[in-house]
C-alpha cells in the first residue's frame, strides 16, 4: 500500500493549476482566477494569476523565493539555455 505524507503546505490564494519541478530542488506553481463582471458593468471578465517560485530546503520545507502577479497561468515549462 502506498503511503503519502504531507510535509508542508502553502495557500496559493487562487486555484493552483500547474506545477513544474526541476532536478535542483526548485519548482514553480502557476495559479488562475477568473473574476466575473457584474451584470451592471459593461466590462468583461478578467483573468488573474500568480507564479510562485519555491525551493525545497534540507528539512523538506517549502521556501518561497519569488511571487509574480500576472495573467492566468495554465501551463509552464522550464527553459534551460544550452
N, C-alpha and C positions, 0 to 999 in steps of 0.2 A: 504494500500500500504506500502511495506517495504521501509524504508529509510536507506541508507548506507552513512556514513560519513567517510572520510579519516582523521585519527588522526595524522599520522606520515608516513614518507617514508624513505626508505634506498635503496641505489644502491648496489646490490649484485655482480655486475660486470658480473659474469657468470649467466647462467639461473638457477633460483631457482626452484627446483622441489620437495622439501619435507619440510614440516613444522610439528613440533611436540610440543604440549603445555603440560605443567603440571599444577597442581592446585595451585602453589605457585607464579604465576606471571612470570614464565620463559618460554621461548620457544627457540627451535633450528631450524635453516634453513639450508638445505643442497643444494649445487649447483653442476652443471655439465657443463663441457665444453669439447667438442671434438675438438682437433686440428688435422686437416688433414695434412698428409705429402705431400710435393710437389712431382710432378711426377719424378723429377730428383733424389730425395733422395730415398735410399733403406729402410729408417726407416719406421716403422709402425705409424699409427695414435696414438696419446696419449690422455688419458682422464685425466682431472684435475678437482679439485673441492675444495670447502671450506665448513667448518662447522662454522656457526655463533651462538653464544650463546647470547641471549638478555634477558633483564629484562624490564618489563613494569612498569614505575615509577608511583608515585601517581598522576602526571599530565597527565597520559596516553601517555607518550612519550617513545620511544624506547631508551634503554641504551645498547650499545654493550659492553658485558663483555669479550668476547673472540672470537678469529678468528683462525682457524686451517687450514693450507694448507694440502690437502690430494688428493687422487684419487677421481674420481667422486662419489658423494653421491646420491643414487637413493631412499633410504628409511632410516628412523631412528625410533627408539623406545627408550623410557626411560627405564632404568634399576634401580629398587629400591631394595636395599638389605633388607632382612627381618630380 
